[in-house]
Structures are given as C-alpha cells and as structure tokens.
C-alpha cells in the first residue's frame, strides 16, 4: 500500500493490502472508525453504527487469514457502509421515516446478504431522504446531511449519505439505490463515482429488501436499480447476481470490455439541449471533454441523438409517478383517483395525479412506449459505443430542505428553473434500464465538483466501467473535500 493512509485508499488498494497482510482487517476498521468519529458529526452522513459487530467480523476475518493463508471471499475484511434504505439484519433500518424509527429487520436485503457473503464488514448505515422521496438528504429521524465541499449546498438525494460517506473517506465503497437519479445526482454533487446498473425485466443486482416498498414486500419498483458509489471507477465493479429464487438456474455473466484504449471508441456527446439547458461551467466542461476525447483519438459524434430528451423525461415521470402509488393506503389512493378524475388535462396538478392513478391499460401503453424507446437506444448503440452527457445542469445547488417543496427552484446562469431539472439528464437511463456512470471532472470557480455522465448499451456495465477508467485518465482532476484528509 502507498504512503496514503490506508482508509483513504481505494477499495481495491485496501483489499490488496489485506490479502498481502500489510494491514489487518481490525486495524483498517479502527482507522476508518477513528476518522469517521472525527469528521462525521459535522456532516451527518453515517447515522447508525454497529461497531461491536464490525469488530467481531474483522477479528474473524483476521483469524481465518492467519490460520489458512487465504482470504474468505472477494471483499474479505473491507469496511463499508450501506444506505439506510437497505434492510440490514439486526441493525436499525429506518429509511428516514418516523414510522420505522424502531425497525430492526430480521433478514438482510438480498444485496446486503451478498455483500456479507463476499466478506464485506458492514459498519453502519448512511442517511437518506425520507422514504427516498427527495433529491436532497434530510429526514425527521436523523436530520440533514451536509455537502462536504460547502455546507450551504445540498449533497443531493436520496443517496446523499452514501455519497458523502465515500467523499469524506468513511468508506471506499457504498451501495445505494437509484430511481430518479438518487445514486448519481449525489455522486455528481459530492465529486465521486456512481454506477446505476442495468435493469431489464429483472435487475442485475437484486432489490428485495429495499425501502420503499414497505418492509416485508417482495417486489420493488420496475425502474429502481441498486449500484455502487466509490472514489475510483475501478471500484465500481458490481456484485451482479440473480434473485435467490432464480439462482438455481440463472447466471448473470456481464460481457467483458472490448477496448483497451479510448482511441478505439465511437463516442457520442450530447452537450446541451433546449429542454434542459446547462450552465456555463457545465457547458465549458462538456466542450473541454469533447476536445480531450477527440485528442485521445476517439471517433466523436456530437450531433446525433438517441431520443428526444423531453419525450424521454415525460415518459419517465409518468412511469415513476405510477410506480410510486403502489404502497399508498387504499384510502389515500382512492382520494388521489377522485382528485385526478376532477382535473382537466391543462391543470398544473393533472400530469402528476393522472399518471399516479392511471388505469392498467394506460400503464401497459406507457410500457410499450418504454420498449420502443429501448429499441431506439439499441439502434443508437449499433453505431456508438458510449454516450457522454452532462450529469446535471449545474454543480451542487443550494440546500433547500427548509423550503416547502412547491417553492423550491434552482438557478441556472441567473435563470430561475424547476427544482426537478436537476435530474433531467440522468433520468435518460431510467426508463430504459441502461447502465449509467457519473464521474467527477474538475471543479467550478468556487471549488464545487463538476461531473459528466456516460451511458452504455444494456448489460454493458463492465464495459462502461472500463470506459470510465479510460476517461478518468484524461479528464480534469476531480475535486477532493478538505474533510477527506482531516
């Protein structure tokens, strides 16, 4: 391991040091916990800890390695945190909801079980928006998580706690969830990497045990995907596995990368769009990225588009509102239906309520539109290997957790814009289940991280990670928050 403090190294570097016995799992864990104890009180990223359980698991990992000379599994001894939306056996899991304040699951979410089986030491849970339903991170149970670069800015949401934990050095690897950019928007605002994994009829990372849906439900939204957050692209390599019920016969074998050099890629670049204009700093970054990618020898296409951003975003929001109604009480849903039936199409509330209460026939037709959209993306990727877009219109925006939701907005080069414009670009991948990585690239004039998004073909997750590694070599140096080295 380098002279960098072990807990500040990448997940791969930590695992290498553990395998080579340059450090014990217990020592790495205690260093991580010491840094967390010093810095986390000012950020409120990690909200629940299981120090005793993590130390017992670390000691068991060390005993096994000492006795056998081999590691238990791929993540042997690696200390990690997981989003408080993922049920964790014996560890308080609230999803930021007062109704779940005392919820202690008797069973791990499927992904948590996979992480434990891979040897990870789960040290605690990270903060999220209440029931994952905001693009900021605050809730009545644990309060607000702060952006590690500027505490007046939001870290994004709903996976703000996971992104801050990685950026601040509390963990080298996190697992979060992403429906409407909940994983990737916080990564963009906190200067780290995040992967939204492929999602078809079934996800490649099982989602049972994710809240919401309520505890005990076996199903989840048909657009939600789980994925990793890390400080390097290489650490995004994903634990891809079928749900346990399918494991007897199904295997997930993601294709290996085809290219070893950026010069081999056909790169689409979508730098801006009238539907969701980006600010001057973000547009300047995309122009710089275009020059750098061309300079690296890649073939660049900067005018072809796979879909219309406005059409894609509208379809995504229709499907999102529909899936969000599933766990509403019968009384609440009946009230929504009555309200929706009373609205004309041009009423400002009509789109949300009519989407939320659509008939199954309407949903089936929207689903058909989704499959047609997937077909257009598939056609696009016969002539392009990856697509680069903005991650968001701006760097991290002002925190507005104390502002009523209907009064929130963002400012883009002095223009007041919809609060939800923050996710229009990263929502491109959502309805069609494509893998998408947000990666950091330099900073603004006031030292806030900037980021880009890359999207690849369905099931190209590992190839997309390789592309992100190639891009990272030529992009502007990512910003690092001062707390990382505190």
N, C-alpha and C positions, 0 to 999 in steps of 0.2 A: 504494500500500500504506500502511496506517496506521503509526503510530509503533511498533507492536508489532514486535519482532524478526522478520524475515521467516520464519525457520524455525519460529516459534511460531504463525504464521498458519494458517488453514485451507488445505486443498489448493486450493480454488477461488481464494482470495486469492493464493496462491503462483503459480498458473497465470496469473492476470490480470497480476501483476507481471512475469512472464517475457514474456508476449505484448507488454506495453507497454514493455518494455525498462527497467523500473525496477530490475531486477536481472538479472544474468546467471545462467545455469544453473550455471556454475562457482562463482560467489560464493555462491549459495544452497546448493549442495552442500557447500562448505567450511565455511560457518557451521553447517550441520547436523552435519557430521563433528566439528567442534570441540566442540559441545555434547555429542554422543554420547561423545567421548573423556573428557569431564569427568565425566559422570554415569553412564554405563553400567557402569563397574566395580563400583559399589555395588548394581546391580540385576540384572546378567547377563541382560538381555533380548535384546540382539543378540550372537550367538555366532560369526558368520562375517562378514567384511567383504571386499569387493572394491573397495578404494579406487582402485587404478590403473584398473580397468575403468570404474568410475563416472565418474572424472575424464575419461577419454578420451571417454566418451559425452556428458558435459556439454560438453566443448570442441567436439565435433562438432555438437551442438545449437546452440551459440552461433554457430559459423561459418555454419551454414545460415541462421539468422535474420538475421545480418549481411549475408549475400550476397543473400538473397531478400526479406527483409522479412516473411516469413510463417513460421508455426510448422510443424513437421513433421507434427504429429498432436495429438489432444486432450490428451494428458498430456505434451506437449513439455517436457522438462527437469525434470520433477518427481522429486525423490529419494524413493524408497520402499524399504521392506524387505518381505520375504515370509517366511512361515512355513517352518521348516526341514523341513516335510513335503512341500514342493513342489519337484520336481526342477528344478534350475537349471543350464543348460549351463555347464560349466567351473567351477562353484562347488560346493564341498563341500556335500553334502546328506545328512544322517545320520538324520533323524527321531529323534534321541536314542538310536539303537541302536548298541551296540558292534560289531555285525555290519556296520554301514555306516559305520564310523569313517572309512574312506578312500574312500567312494563319491563319485566326481565324475562326474555324468551327462554323456553325450554329446549329450543332447537336452533342451530345455526342456519342462516340463509345459505343456499347452495354454494354461492361464491365464497362465503366465509369458510364453509367446510372444506372447499377446495384449497383455499389458502393455508388452512391449518394442515391439511394433508401434504401440502407442498413444503411444510416446515417453517412457515412464517410465524413470528411471535406477535400476536395482536395485543398491542399495549393499550389501546383505547379507542374512543370514538370521536369523530370530528363533527363540528357544528353544521347545521343545515337550516334552510328556511322552513317554517312550519309546514309540515307535510310536503316538503319540496315544492311549494307553490309560490315561489317568488324568484326573481333574478337578482336579489340581494340576499344576505345571510343574516337573519335575526329571527328570534322566536321568544315567546313568553317564558320558556323554561330556562334557557341559558343566556338570553340576551344577544347582543350583536357581536359578530366577528369583524375585525378591522383589517383593512388593506395594509400589508407590511411595508409598502412604499410611502403611503400617505394616508393617515387615519381619517382624513376628511373624505376619502374616496371609498367606494364600495369594492369589496373583493369579488363581487359578482355572486351569483347563486344559481341553483341552490347548493352546489357543492363548493361553497366558499370556504368552509372549514378545511376540507381536504386540500384545496389549492394553497391556502395559507400555510398549512402544516408542512407541505413539501417545500414551498418557497422559503420558509423560515428555518428549515433544517430539522424539524421534529421527526421526520421520516423521509426516506429516499423514495418511497413508493406508497401510493394510496390507491384505493378503489372507490370510485364514485359512480353516480348514475346520471344519465343524460336523456331527457326527452326533448325539451326546448332549449338545448344548449347548456343545461345545468352543469355539465362537466367542463365544457370547452370555454364558455364565457369566463368563469373564474380563472381558468388557466391563462387566458389572454390577459386578464387584468392583473394577474399576480406573477407573470413572467416565467411560467413553467410550461411543460408539455402535457398534452392530454389526448387520448385516443377514444373516440366514440367507435365502438366495434360494430362490425356488420350485423345487420338484423334482417332476416327474411321472415318466413312463416314462423320460425323459431329463432331465438337469439343464439349466437355462438358462445356467449357467456350466460349461464342460466340466471334467471331473475327471481325465482321463487324466494320469498323472504325479504323482498324489498318493500318498504313502506313509502307512500301508499301503493298498493291496496292495503286494507287493514290487516293487522296481524292474524295469521291463520288462513288467509286466502292463498289459493294455489296458483292463481293466474295473475298476470300483470298487464299493463298497457301494451298494445301491439306495436308501439313505437319506442318504448323505453329500451335503452341499451346500457349495460354496465361496462366500465372501462377503467384503465389506469391513468394516474397522474404521476409524473416523475420530473426529475431535473435534467434528464438526458433522453434523447429519442430512443437509444438502445434499450433503456429500461422499460419501454412501453410494451415489450413483447408480452403477449396476452396469454392468460390461462383460458384456453378455449376448450370447452367440454360440453357434451350434450347434457340435458337434464337427467338426473339419476334414473328416471323411469325408462329412458331411451338408451341408457348406457350399455345394455346387454348386446345391442346390435349396431348402434350408430357410433361413428367416429367422426371427429372433425379434424381434417388434415388440410390446413390452410396452405396454399401454394407458397413456395419459397420465392424470394426476389429473383427476377430475371436479369437485372442490370447491376453492374458493379461501378458504373461511372455516370454522373449526371449528363454527360455528353450523349449517352445512349437514349435519353428520354425524349418523348414528344410531350411538351408541356403546354397546356392551355393556361392562359392567365386572364382572369376576369377582374379587372382592377377597380371598377366602379359601375354604378348603374343608377339611372334616374329614379328607380323605385326606392333606393336606399343609399343616397349619396354619402360618401365618407368624407372625413375632414382632411385638411391639407396635409397634416402629418401622416395620416394613414395613406393618402394617395401618393405622397412622396415616397413612403416606404415601398408601396407596390411598384412604382416606377423604378426604384432602385433595384428591387428584386428582379424585375424584368431585365434590366441591364446585366445584372450578375448572372442570371440563368443563361442568357444569350452568350455572355462572355465565357461561361463554362462549357460551351459547345452544344448545349441542348437545342433541339428544334422547338421554337416558340410560336404558338398561335395565340394572338391576343385579341382576336375579333370574333371567333366562333363561340357560340353559346349552346350548352346542352338543353337548357329550358329557359322559360321566362321567369325571372325572379319573382315578379308579382303573382303570377299564376301559381307557382310552386308554394309561395308563402301562404296564399289564401287557402289552398288545399290542405297544407299542413295544419293551419289553425283550425279549420273545420274538423279534421280528424282528431286533433288534440282536445278540442272542447267536447267532442263526443265521448272520447275515452275517459275524460275527467269526470263524467257524470255517473260512472258505473257504481261507485261506492257511496253515492249520496243516499240519504234515507228516503224511504218511499214518500214521506210527506214533503220533503224538500224537492224531490224530483217532480212530484205532482204539481207543486206550486210553480216550478220552472216551466212545465208544459203549459199550464194555464196562462202564465205571463207571455210565453212565446206566441201562443195562438192569438193573443190580443194585439200583437205588434204588426205593423206594416213593414214591408221589406226595407223601406228607407229610414226606419227608426234607428238611431245610433246603437241601441241595445240588441237589435234584431239578429245581427250576424252571430253574436255570441250565444244568445239564448236559443235561436233556431238550430244552430249547429249542435249545441249541448243536448237538445231534445229531439234530434232528427229521427225519423222512422227508420226501421231496419232497411227498407227499400232504398232510402236516400243514402244511408251509410254504404250499402252494397255498391251503389253507383259511384260514390266517392272513392270507394276501394278500387273499383275498376279504373277510375281516373288515376289513382296512385300507380296501378300496374302499368298503365300506358306511359306514365311519367318515368317509371323504371326502365321501360323499353327505350325511351329517348336517351336516357343516360347510358344505357348499354350500347346504343349506336354511337354515341359520342366517344365512348372509350374504345371503340374499334380503331379510331384514328388519333387518340390521345392516350397517354399513359397516366397522367395525373392532371388535376386542375388546381390552380392556385387562386385563392380569393382573399379578400380581407377577412379577418376574424370578427371584427366589429367595426362600426363606423368611426369610433374614437378609442383612445386609451381609456382607462378606468374613469367612470363618471362620478359625480358627487354622490355620497351616500344619502339616500332619501328614505330611510326606514321609518323616520318620524313623520313623513308626509303621507296623507291619505292616498291610496293607490290611484284614484281618479285624478289627482292633482300632480302626479309625477310626470316629469319630462326630462329629456336630455337636450343639450345644446351642441350643435354641430357647426363649427365656424360661425358662431353667433346666431344661428337659426334655431329656434325652438322646435323640437321634434318629438314624436311619440316616444314614450318611455320604452316601448317594446321594439323599437327599431334596433335596439342593442343586439337582438338575436336574429335579425332577418337573414344575415349572411350564413350563420352557422346552421340555421334551420333548413338550408338547402339539402343537407344529407338526411334530415329526419324522416320525411315521409317515404323515402325510397330505400332506407336501410343501408346506405353506403357507409363505408369506413371513412372517418374524417379525423385529421390530426390538427390541432392548434399548436403552433410552435413559436417561441419568442424570437424577436428580431429587433434588437436595439431598443431605443427609448425616445421619448419626447424631449422637448427643450426643458421641461421641468422634471425629468428623470422618472417618468412613468413608463412601464413596459409597453412596447408595441408588439403586435403579433400578426401572423398570417395563418390562413387555413389551407390545408391541402386535402383534396377529396380523391379517392381512387375507386376502381370498379368493385362491385360486390365481391366479398371474400378475399380482397387483396390486402388484408390488414398487415400481413408481414412484409409484403412488397411496399406498402405505404410507409411503414416504419423505416425501411431501408432508404426510401426516397427522402424522408425527413432527415435521416442521418447525413445523406449527401448534401441536402440543402443547408443544414446547420453549419457545414464547413465553410460556406461562402457568405452566409448572412451576417448582418451586423451583430456584434457581441451582445448577448442578452444582458439585461439589467439584473443586478442582484440586490436585494434589500439589505440595509445595514444590519438588521437583526440576525441575518444568517451567520455572521461572524461574531456576534455578541458573546 
